[in-house]
Amino acid sequence: MSQPLLRVENVCKRFGGLAAVDDVSFDIAPGMVSAIIGPNGAGKTTLFNLISGFLPPTSGRIQFKGQEITGLAPHRIAARGIVRTFQLVQLFPDLTALQNVEAGCHLRGKGGLWAALARTPAARRELDAATTVARDLLDFVGLRGREHVAAGALTYGQQRLLEVARAMAANPQLVLLDEPAAGLNAVETEHLAGVIRALIARNVTVLLIEHDMSLVMRIAQHIVVLDFGKKIAQGTAQQVQNDPAVLEAYLGGVEMDAAGEEGAHA
């Protein structure tokens, strides 16, 4: 079996007496869309915070490409190739869409702040390259023609897509998407699904947290289910849909059809 891109091994995170993440282990294979699902309070976002370095684990190990990243600072983890988005949109609202994505290119650059301020030839080349990358990524997510619109003036759905473009600007190998479809309508969600599938074609592995089960069941090839901080199931969409523990704990005793729609429990 090939080496996993990401390995989470017996990871725990305690806040006082509360175990927000409790002895969770799973592997994420490269070149796939994987999802973490579970009810509110299951520990999904805490787990993302542990993987991306925004919180240190209480115990356990996290490896990326076979190397230990447990407890590294977020910028160091990002530099290694893991970039994330957040539940709440975190853009620079007064900057244009293009400028927001250019800001995400800083991990690619080598010149540094002083070189950029001095406008050295190398810095100018980096800035030009960042603009080219940013335009390509805006086109990729479907925001062509919105380059010079302030991020705060975009629709909510467009802001979600802009966050994906900005994350991609850092040239990641693994993108963590935290509820990317939250607040989107059906048309916007379908467009987002296409963008996520297209990330795989760009050699970017995707791990997402998502409450929209229809979206998860359509695009995720591997699903991890959490409940009260513990992993209660993992597998394909079909395996998870039919797992009694998932039906009881996550869906409250209802069944799901192949599209991820809830139905009456028989």
TIRO-933595 format. One record per residue (C-alpha): residue number from 1; y, z, x; chain. Coordinates in Angstrom, 2 decimals, padded with zeros to 5 digits. Each point is the difference from the previous one (the first is absolute). Layout:
REM TIRO-933595
seq:NUM, y:Y, z:Z, x:X, mol:A
...
//
This chain:
REM TIRO-933595
seq:1, y:000.00, z:000.00, x:000.00, mol:A
seq:2, y:003.45, z:-000.86, x:001.31, mol:A
seq:3, y:002.44, z:002.75, x:000.85, mol:A
seq:4, y:002.17, z:001.12, x:-002.93, mol:A
seq:5, y:003.72, z:-000.64, x:000.29, mol:A
seq:6, y:000.77, z:003.49, x:-001.32, mol:A
seq:7, y:-002.30, z:003.02, x:000.04, mol:A
seq:8, y:000.87, z:003.21, x:-001.87, mol:A
seq:9, y:-002.44, z:002.73, x:001.01, mol:A
seq:10, y:-000.29, z:003.41, x:-001.73, mol:A
seq:11, y:003.76, z:000.16, x:-000.53, mol:A
seq:12, y:001.49, z:003.07, x:-001.67, mol:A
seq:13, y:003.58, z:000.92, x:-000.85, mol:A
seq:14, y:000.76, z:003.47, x:-001.29, mol:A
seq:15, y:003.27, z:001.32, x:-001.35, mol:A
seq:16, y:-000.52, z:003.74, x:-000.01, mol:A
seq:17, y:-003.12, z:000.56, x:-002.07, mol:A
seq:18, y:000.07, z:-003.48, x:-001.56, mol:A
seq:19, y:-002.18, z:-002.75, x:001.47, mol:A
seq:20, y:001.93, z:-003.17, x:-000.87, mol:A
seq:21, y:-002.51, z:-002.06, x:001.99, mol:A
seq:22, y:-003.42, z:001.60, x:000.39, mol:A
seq:23, y:-002.50, z:-001.32, x:002.58, mol:A
seq:24, y:000.59, z:-003.69, x:-000.74, mol:A
seq:25, y:-001.78, z:-002.71, x:002.01, mol:A
seq:26, y:-000.03, z:-003.78, x:-000.39, mol:A
seq:27, y:000.28, z:-003.22, x:002.01, mol:A
seq:28, y:002.28, z:-002.97, x:-000.66, mol:A
seq:29, y:-001.38, z:-003.34, x:001.15, mol:A
seq:30, y:002.36, z:-002.66, x:001.35, mol:A
seq:31, y:000.94, z:-003.01, x:-002.10, mol:A
seq:32, y:-000.40, z:001.66, x:-003.38, mol:A
seq:33, y:002.01, z:001.50, x:-002.84, mol:A
seq:34, y:-001.05, z:003.62, x:-000.48, mol:A
seq:35, y:001.35, z:002.50, x:-002.53, mol:A
seq:36, y:000.24, z:003.75, x:-000.42, mol:A
seq:37, y:000.01, z:001.07, x:-003.63, mol:A
seq:38, y:-000.08, z:003.27, x:-001.88, mol:A
seq:39, y:001.97, z:002.02, x:-002.54, mol:A
seq:40, y:003.42, z:001.48, x:000.68, mol:A
seq:41, y:-000.30, z:002.81, x:002.53, mol:A
seq:42, y:-003.23, z:-001.36, x:001.49, mol:A
seq:43, y:001.50, z:-000.09, x:003.50, mol:A
seq:44, y:000.54, z:-003.75, x:000.36, mol:A
seq:45, y:003.57, z:000.02, x:001.33, mol:A
seq:46, y:-000.74, z:003.02, x:002.20, mol:A
seq:47, y:-002.83, z:-002.02, x:001.53, mol:A
seq:48, y:002.40, z:-002.90, x:000.65, mol:A
seq:49, y:002.40, z:002.46, x:001.63, mol:A
seq:50, y:-002.79, z:001.17, x:002.31, mol:A
seq:51, y:-001.03, z:-003.53, x:000.98, mol:A
seq:52, y:003.59, z:-001.12, x:000.64, mol:A
seq:53, y:001.01, z:003.14, x:001.91, mol:A
seq:54, y:002.46, z:001.47, x:-002.50, mol:A
seq:55, y:-002.23, z:003.10, x:-000.20, mol:A
seq:56, y:-002.43, z:001.40, x:002.59, mol:A
seq:57, y:-003.50, z:000.74, x:-001.27, mol:A
seq:58, y:-001.21, z:003.60, x:-000.04, mol:A
seq:59, y:-003.32, z:-001.24, x:001.38, mol:A
seq:60, y:-001.97, z:-003.21, x:000.43, mol:A
seq:61, y:000.59, z:-003.24, x:001.89, mol:A
seq:62, y:001.63, z:-003.34, x:-000.71, mol:A
seq:63, y:-000.75, z:-003.04, x:002.17, mol:A
seq:64, y:001.57, z:-003.44, x:-000.01, mol:A
seq:65, y:-001.71, z:-002.84, x:001.85, mol:A
seq:66, y:-002.26, z:002.59, x:001.62, mol:A
seq:67, y:002.89, z:002.06, x:001.38, mol:A
seq:68, y:001.04, z:003.46, x:-001.08, mol:A
seq:69, y:003.27, z:000.12, x:-001.95, mol:A
seq:70, y:-000.42, z:003.47, x:-001.53, mol:A
seq:71, y:003.36, z:001.76, x:-000.17, mol:A
seq:72, y:002.00, z:-002.74, x:001.73, mol:A
seq:73, y:003.62, z:-000.44, x:-001.09, mol:A
seq:74, y:000.64, z:-002.66, x:-002.67, mol:A
seq:75, y:001.84, z:-002.37, x:002.36, mol:A
seq:76, y:-002.88, z:000.12, x:002.48, mol:A
seq:77, y:-002.54, z:-000.75, x:-002.71, mol:A
seq:78, y:002.20, z:-002.85, x:-001.27, mol:A
seq:79, y:000.25, z:-001.40, x:003.52, mol:A
seq:80, y:-003.81, z:-000.06, x:000.16, mol:A
seq:81, y:-000.15, z:-002.15, x:-003.13, mol:A
seq:82, y:000.00, z:002.19, x:-003.14, mol:A
seq:83, y:003.00, z:-000.41, x:-002.30, mol:A
seq:84, y:000.51, z:001.44, x:-003.49, mol:A
seq:85, y:002.10, z:-000.23, x:-003.12, mol:A
seq:86, y:000.83, z:002.92, x:-002.28, mol:A
seq:87, y:-000.35, z:000.92, x:-003.68, mol:A
seq:88, y:003.78, z:-000.02, x:-000.37, mol:A
seq:89, y:001.85, z:-003.06, x:001.29, mol:A
seq:90, y:001.58, z:000.80, x:003.39, mol:A
seq:91, y:002.22, z:-002.95, x:000.85, mol:A
seq:92, y:003.53, z:-000.20, x:001.41, mol:A
seq:93, y:001.69, z:-000.79, x:-003.34, mol:A
seq:94, y:003.31, z:-001.22, x:001.47, mol:A
seq:95, y:-001.63, z:-002.35, x:002.49, mol:A
seq:96, y:-001.17, z:-003.45, x:-001.04, mol:A
seq:97, y:-003.65, z:-000.83, x:-000.51, mol:A
seq:98, y:000.06, z:-001.91, x:003.28, mol:A
seq:99, y:001.54, z:002.93, x:001.88, mol:A
seq:100, y:-002.57, z:002.40, x:-001.42, mol:A
seq:101, y:-002.85, z:-002.12, x:001.33, mol:A
seq:102, y:001.77, z:-000.54, x:003.34, mol:A
seq:103, y:000.17, z:003.80, x:000.31, mol:A
seq:104, y:-003.77, z:000.07, x:-000.33, mol:A
seq:105, y:-000.32, z:-002.29, x:003.01, mol:A
seq:106, y:001.15, z:002.70, x:002.42, mol:A
seq:107, y:-003.58, z:000.83, x:001.01, mol:A
seq:108, y:-000.40, z:-003.56, x:001.26, mol:A
seq:109, y:003.13, z:000.21, x:002.20, mol:A
seq:110, y:000.09, z:001.03, x:003.66, mol:A
seq:111, y:003.69, z:-000.11, x:000.86, mol:A
seq:112, y:001.03, z:003.34, x:-001.49, mol:A
seq:113, y:003.22, z:001.18, x:-001.59, mol:A
seq:114, y:002.30, z:-000.42, x:003.00, mol:A
seq:115, y:-001.13, z:-003.53, x:000.65, mol:A
seq:116, y:000.65, z:-000.83, x:-003.66, mol:A
seq:117, y:003.48, z:001.55, x:000.12, mol:A
seq:118, y:000.80, z:-001.82, x:003.23, mol:A
seq:119, y:-001.14, z:-003.27, x:-001.60, mol:A
seq:120, y:-001.97, z:-000.99, x:003.10, mol:A
seq:121, y:-001.71, z:-003.40, x:-000.10, mol:A
seq:122, y:-003.38, z:001.69, x:-000.44, mol:A
seq:123, y:001.36, z:002.11, x:-002.86, mol:A
seq:124, y:001.48, z:-003.07, x:-001.69, mol:A
seq:125, y:-003.37, z:-001.74, x:000.23, mol:A
seq:126, y:-001.68, z:003.03, x:-001.56, mol:A
seq:127, y:002.52, z:000.09, x:-002.83, mol:A
seq:128, y:-000.46, z:-003.72, x:-000.66, mol:A
seq:129, y:-003.78, z:000.47, x:000.01, mol:A
seq:130, y:000.33, z:002.93, x:-002.43, mol:A
seq:131, y:002.02, z:-002.16, x:-002.37, mol:A
seq:132, y:-002.63, z:-002.74, x:000.12, mol:A
seq:133, y:-002.79, z:002.51, x:-000.68, mol:A
seq:134, y:001.98, z:001.62, x:-002.82, mol:A
seq:135, y:000.65, z:-003.32, x:-001.75, mol:A
seq:136, y:-003.67, z:-000.92, x:000.25, mol:A
seq:137, y:-001.06, z:003.33, x:-001.48, mol:A
seq:138, y:002.49, z:-000.17, x:-002.86, mol:A
seq:139, y:-001.40, z:-003.43, x:-000.81, mol:A
seq:140, y:-003.55, z:001.40, x:000.29, mol:A
seq:141, y:000.58, z:002.72, x:-002.62, mol:A
seq:142, y:001.91, z:-002.34, x:-002.34, mol:A
seq:143, y:003.60, z:001.01, x:000.72, mol:A
seq:144, y:001.30, z:-003.33, x:001.28, mol:A
seq:145, y:003.60, z:-000.40, x:-001.07, mol:A
seq:146, y:000.58, z:003.77, x:-000.14, mol:A
seq:147, y:000.62, z:000.41, x:003.74, mol:A
seq:148, y:003.67, z:000.95, x:-000.34, mol:A
seq:149, y:-000.28, z:002.15, x:-003.12, mol:A
seq:150, y:000.44, z:003.74, x:000.58, mol:A
seq:151, y:-003.33, z:001.79, x:-000.32, mol:A
seq:152, y:001.50, z:002.33, x:-002.59, mol:A
seq:153, y:000.90, z:-002.97, x:-002.20, mol:A
seq:154, y:-003.56, z:-001.36, x:-000.11, mol:A
seq:155, y:-002.26, z:000.70, x:-002.96, mol:A
seq:156, y:-002.48, z:002.82, x:000.45, mol:A
seq:157, y:-002.86, z:-002.46, x:000.34, mol:A
seq:158, y:001.91, z:-001.91, x:002.69, mol:A
seq:159, y:000.69, z:003.24, x:001.84, mol:A
seq:160, y:-003.73, z:000.72, x:000.06, mol:A
seq:161, y:-000.64, z:-003.43, x:001.52, mol:A
seq:162, y:002.82, z:000.56, x:002.50, mol:A
seq:163, y:-001.73, z:003.18, x:001.14, mol:A
seq:164, y:-003.17, z:-001.97, x:000.67, mol:A
seq:165, y:002.00, z:-002.58, x:001.98, mol:A
seq:166, y:001.69, z:002.73, x:002.05, mol:A
seq:167, y:-003.36, z:001.66, x:000.74, mol:A
seq:168, y:-001.38, z:-003.36, x:001.13, mol:A
seq:169, y:002.98, z:-000.46, x:002.34, mol:A
seq:170, y:-001.46, z:002.67, x:002.29, mol:A
seq:171, y:-003.00, z:-002.30, x:000.61, mol:A
seq:172, y:-002.60, z:002.52, x:-001.19, mol:A
seq:173, y:-003.75, z:-000.29, x:-000.02, mol:A
seq:174, y:-000.35, z:002.52, x:-002.85, mol:A
seq:175, y:002.46, z:000.42, x:-002.86, mol:A
seq:176, y:-000.11, z:003.09, x:-002.20, mol:A
seq:177, y:001.48, z:-000.79, x:-003.43, mol:A
seq:178, y:000.83, z:003.08, x:-002.09, mol:A
seq:179, y:-000.06, z:-001.00, x:-003.69, mol:A
seq:180, y:001.49, z:-003.48, x:000.58, mol:A
seq:181, y:-000.36, z:-000.99, x:-003.69, mol:A
seq:182, y:001.74, z:003.11, x:-001.39, mol:A
seq:183, y:002.66, z:-001.08, x:-002.46, mol:A
seq:184, y:-000.93, z:-003.68, x:000.06, mol:A
seq:185, y:-000.64, z:-002.11, x:-003.09, mol:A
seq:186, y:-003.12, z:-002.15, x:-000.40, mol:A
seq:187, y:001.55, z:-003.14, x:001.53, mol:A
seq:188, y:001.37, z:001.92, x:002.99, mol:A
seq:189, y:-003.34, z:001.76, x:000.49, mol:A
seq:190, y:-001.86, z:-003.30, x:000.04, mol:A
seq:191, y:002.42, z:-001.37, x:002.60, mol:A
seq:192, y:-000.48, z:003.14, x:002.09, mol:A
seq:193, y:-003.79, z:-000.47, x:-000.19, mol:A
seq:194, y:000.44, z:-003.47, x:001.48, mol:A
seq:195, y:002.19, z:001.35, x:002.80, mol:A
seq:196, y:-002.56, z:002.70, x:000.85, mol:A
seq:197, y:-002.81, z:-002.57, x:000.13, mol:A
seq:198, y:002.17, z:-002.20, x:002.23, mol:A
seq:199, y:000.48, z:002.90, x:002.45, mol:A
seq:200, y:-003.71, z:-000.23, x:000.81, mol:A
seq:201, y:000.47, z:-003.67, x:000.88, mol:A
seq:202, y:002.65, z:001.18, x:002.49, mol:A
seq:203, y:-002.58, z:002.27, x:001.68, mol:A
seq:204, y:001.50, z:003.16, x:-001.49, mol:A
seq:205, y:-002.36, z:002.58, x:-001.48, mol:A
seq:206, y:001.25, z:001.77, x:-003.13, mol:A
seq:207, y:-000.62, z:003.55, x:-001.20, mol:A
seq:208, y:001.74, z:000.86, x:-003.25, mol:A
seq:209, y:000.46, z:002.89, x:-002.39, mol:A
seq:210, y:000.33, z:-001.29, x:-003.54, mol:A
seq:211, y:-000.19, z:001.30, x:-003.57, mol:A
seq:212, y:-000.23, z:-003.49, x:-001.51, mol:A
seq:213, y:-003.78, z:-000.20, x:-000.27, mol:A
seq:214, y:000.03, z:-003.61, x:-001.16, mol:A
seq:215, y:001.76, z:-000.97, x:003.24, mol:A
seq:216, y:-002.31, z:002.14, x:002.14, mol:A
seq:217, y:-003.18, z:-001.40, x:-001.55, mol:A
seq:218, y:001.23, z:-003.58, x:000.49, mol:A
seq:219, y:001.07, z:000.17, x:003.63, mol:A
seq:220, y:-001.72, z:002.94, x:001.74, mol:A
seq:221, y:-003.31, z:-000.67, x:001.74, mol:A
seq:222, y:-000.50, z:003.65, x:000.92, mol:A
seq:223, y:001.17, z:003.04, x:-001.97, mol:A
seq:224, y:000.12, z:003.69, x:000.94, mol:A
seq:225, y:000.35, z:002.48, x:-002.87, mol:A
seq:226, y:001.59, z:003.43, x:000.46, mol:A
seq:227, y:000.07, z:002.95, x:-002.38, mol:A
seq:228, y:001.59, z:003.35, x:000.86, mol:A
seq:229, y:000.22, z:-001.08, x:003.64, mol:A
seq:230, y:-003.69, z:-000.86, x:000.33, mol:A
seq:231, y:-001.62, z:-003.40, x:000.27, mol:A
seq:232, y:-002.28, z:-000.32, x:-003.02, mol:A
seq:233, y:-001.03, z:-003.66, x:000.33, mol:A
seq:234, y:000.50, z:-003.19, x:001.95, mol:A
seq:235, y:-001.25, z:-003.57, x:-000.21, mol:A
seq:236, y:000.73, z:-003.28, x:-001.70, mol:A
seq:237, y:001.92, z:-000.23, x:-003.26, mol:A
seq:238, y:-003.25, z:-000.32, x:-001.94, mol:A
seq:239, y:-001.57, z:002.99, x:001.73, mol:A
seq:240, y:003.05, z:002.18, x:-000.61, mol:A
seq:241, y:000.33, z:-001.10, x:-003.64, mol:A
seq:242, y:-003.56, z:001.10, x:-000.67, mol:A
seq:243, y:000.05, z:003.28, x:001.95, mol:A
seq:244, y:-000.43, z:002.97, x:-002.39, mol:A
seq:245, y:002.16, z:002.27, x:002.17, mol:A
seq:246, y:002.85, z:-002.51, x:-000.13, mol:A
seq:247, y:-000.29, z:-000.49, x:-003.74, mol:A
seq:248, y:000.10, z:003.73, x:-000.55, mol:A
seq:249, y:002.59, z:001.10, x:002.53, mol:A
seq:250, y:002.34, z:-002.97, x:000.26, mol:A
seq:251, y:-000.29, z:-001.76, x:-003.34, mol:A
seq:252, y:-000.64, z:003.04, x:-002.18, mol:A
seq:253, y:-003.31, z:-001.27, x:-001.26, mol:A
seq:254, y:001.01, z:-003.55, x:-000.89, mol:A
seq:255, y:-001.61, z:-003.15, x:001.30, mol:A
seq:256, y:001.73, z:-002.96, x:001.58, mol:A
seq:257, y:-000.69, z:-003.65, x:-000.40, mol:A
seq:258, y:-000.02, z:-002.46, x:002.87, mol:A
seq:259, y:003.77, z:-000.47, x:-000.21, mol:A
seq:260, y:000.61, z:003.69, x:000.39, mol:A
seq:261, y:001.00, z:000.56, x:-003.62, mol:A
seq:262, y:-000.95, z:003.29, x:-001.59, mol:A
seq:263, y:-002.38, z:-000.01, x:-002.93, mol:A
seq:264, y:-001.78, z:002.53, x:-002.15, mol:A
seq:265, y:-002.75, z:001.95, x:001.67, mol:A
seq:266, y:-003.33, z:-000.76, x:-001.59, mol:A
//
